[in-house]
Every structure is written in structure tokens, then in C-alpha cells.
């Protein structure tokens, strides 16, 4: 193939991508109303086991969640369902990142608790399928990935609003090798996509009495797409005059999060997809690592809650899966409970997790024999939640 032919082929490929993205933007502009979970009877919670350690940690989180909602489940106000067809083996069998039957089952739920799913990468034994996580977020229009990190003794109380359906990830499997020597990937950011995640961040700040929202980009170098994200966030900020707005480049923000003099000043942080993925993994280290952190994927109709870490296949291969830490999935469960209106149960679980995982640590998960198993830790959490002096016990540590 000549260089001219390669360029024409690349143009055709890019043209198809542009047409798809313009259609997506028009759908976003049409808008959609928020679902009121209070009027959903029964309210359906779906569970996706995931790959690798996923089934082990999801099982324990589900056990805790169903324990907390036993009354509502017994009364028929809440239903739980298991969603199948999403293991890497099942996805590869039909060569789809998100099989149609699984997607239909997901759409029958209001909220979903999802274990980590394997995304094939170069060198894996799996075909180069698109990330099921990315496909799920796109198909359910889960536009905001919300990740809190809280370490009271270090004055860390951050919540990240990561845009979830755009940036490099949405087209991550659609790059092109123009020639054997030249590969090109694509990054896409839209005004409506940026606006809705920025607005969600400012609304959260307003409702919680937070007076600062910080945007993170690399708009000094990636001027068009990152520039659009920053410009849109700044425009939204003008509708919230009581909240100060500032912006940071992603490399400097990575440094400031470890700066003990400055990090306590940050509260609400809004950022594009890729930077959000990287910085929230860094931030989770302060809380005990990515194994302890959960996240919410919020849309107007659906919401999905998950751990921020991967499926850890090595732990399974080495026979250590029973020692995997379910804290991340339980933290995600607290976010799920709050999202559907069970704030009291969420607070009870959150306090128990703080006591068991950060303060008291009567059982310690190491990920290896000698440490606690996930089942033992879940039992410890449930036992702690039943303590009538739970809040007093929590305050004795948290102050």
C-alpha cells in the first residue's frame, strides 16, 4: 500500500468515527430526565460477579448489602438479581465487549454492583475486545465516575468527578495503524459531555456546603479537547457564584495531592476520563490503596458501583483469591446505598469499614495466607455494624 492509499484509508476510518461521535453529541443535547428511585417499586439491584478475584469480593459485598437491606428485601421493596454473561470467557465466546442479553438484563435493574472485569491488553491470551467497563458506561450513559477518598487524620476529604464516556477511553479500541511505522489514537471531548459532569460536581458542592471546585486538564498542551473541557467547566462555574473555581494541570495536581501543606485544601475535583483514572488511583493510596476504594458511575437513568482496581488474575493463579480484600466493593456499596436513599444504612457500613479497615484492624487482610480471608473480614464488618455503640466506637477513633 502506498502512503497516499494509507492516508485515504485513515481518512475514511476517521470519517466514520466523526459521524458516530456527532450522533452521540446530538443524543446528549436532547437530554433525559433523572429517575426518582423513591418511586421505583420494587427497586432492583443487579450484581455482576466480574473476573479474577471479582466473584470472591462481590460475594462478600453482596452478603453485607443484603444483610443491611434484609427488611426491605423481605417486604419486596428491594429485589436483587444476578447478571450473567460478562466473564471474559463468555465475552470472548461471542466476541462482544457487552453481549446483548447481558445488556438487556442490566437495563432491567435500577442500580448495579459490579466486580472488576478483565480488559484484554496486548500480550494477553484474549482477543483485543473493547473494555466491557467502557462499553457498559457508554450503553447505560453513565457519564460521571465519582470517587471519594477520605482520611480524616490527614485532613484528606476529596471527591473526584471523572467524566466517564469521552476522552481517550471512548475510542481506545478504534485507533489506526496508518502505516507499519505510524499509529494514531483518538481523543474526543464534547461541550455537553463536559457540561453535565461539571454541573454534577458543582451541584454536589452546593448541596454539601463545599466552597471550592477544581478542574484538572492539560489544556496548555492539548489545547483543543482539554481546552474545551476547561472552558466548559469555567462557564458552568459562573452559575455558582458562591463557589470558587480554579484549574490545575494534571502533572501539578499529581504533585499537590502528595503535598502535605496543600492537599487538605482540595475538596471537589472535576476532570476528563484519563486523568481521572490516574489521579484517583494515586489518591486511593492515602486511604490504604486501590483495594480499599470504591466508585460510582452515575447516569440519569442507571447507576453502577464498583471497585476502582482490576481483576488481579495473578491472585487467582496463585490460589490466593480467598484472601482478596472486599473493602473496595463494600465502599462502593455505601455509595450505592446513599444513591438509592438508604443513608442510614450507608453510614453504618461506612463507619464499620473505617473501624475494621483503618482504625481497630482486629483482622488484617494481606492478600496472602496468614492474613484474613475476605469472608472473615466481611463477618468482622457485619459484627461491627451490629454493635449498638457503633457510632461512639467510631468517634473514639475518628474524633
Phi, psi and omega in degrees: 000133178284166178299320179298319178295320179297319179294318179297320179294319179294321178298318179297317178298315181294323179299319178296319179297316180299318180298317179296318182289324178294323177295318179298319180296320179296323177296317179298319182294332179292334174079169180201144180279151176286140177281138175264106184294337181297337183257009179266111181226116354284157173273125188256123176254122177262148179238128175247118185296317183090188181251170174058240179283353184310306181301328182288313183281330177292321179302316182290320178295320178297319180300316180292317182296316180291331174295316181292328185254021185304316181298313182294323178291316179298326181276355179082007179284334178232136175240148175241143180222147175262131180257120181259182173083009186246006173293159181299323179296318181290323179292319179293324181301322180258000179053047177224135177296325181220092182304144185303317182296320178294320179298318178298320178295321178298321182289347176275355179257159174266319177224156186226135170253117190241127172286163182296137179250139180289130172253116181301139175232167182303131181099346177287161176284355184266152174297163186279066178284150171298153176300128175295327179298313180296316180298319181294317179297321180290311185294327179264001180053052178271084196278346182235125173260116186250122184230109177271147173224124185223122175224089188305319184293343177252012180058031177261122177213080185251149167222124184260132173249099183263122176298139199242351188236007184228206177068204184292333187288322185296334179243021185298334180260006185246017174295174185220136168275098184296314173223172177302341182255355187225117177245140180229131172248172187234144177235131182228131176223133182243160177296309180295326178295319179289321184296317186290325178285324177295318180296321178298319179296316180291323178296319177299315180299316181296314183293335183253012176066027180268134190256012181214134172233132181243132176259145181235125177214188166231048188292347176286339180246310180265080197287327187280301183285308177297325177299320178295317179300312182294316180299319181290316178299320179294321178296318178297322183301332181293343177276356182232068187298338181281352182247127178283148182234133173221165180227149184224149172278148190299324181292320178290321178297322177301322179287319184292333179293339177257003179274108187298337181278334187250333191296332181291344182283337182279143181231289180251127183234126181241135189200158178294170191304303186296312180296324178296321178298313184291310185291327180287331172293318176299313183298323182298335180299329179292335184267355181123005178107167183296338178291349181254358190251136176249169179212158177245141174244108192253131169231177181284333182254321184236162173214140181232139184236138189204169169285160178265355182263176182269193189274355175047058183300333181297324179297323178291315181300326182268007177072026184251010188299328181293345180264005180293143184279118179274006184303321182299317180289330177286323174297320176298325180295326178296322179291321178299313181300316179296320183297326183262008171098014179253065186295323182295315178295322179297317180295321180298315179293319181296317179296319179296320179294320177299314181296311186286324187260335185242329188253288186289311176053048178295328173241136181240128177269125179249349185084005184219162174305141186107330174265176180287152172277164177300322179295318179296320180294318179298320177297319178299316179296315181293322177297318180294320179299331183278354180292121179296341179259027186304310183295319178298318178297318179295315182294334178295335177265312189279342179084000000 
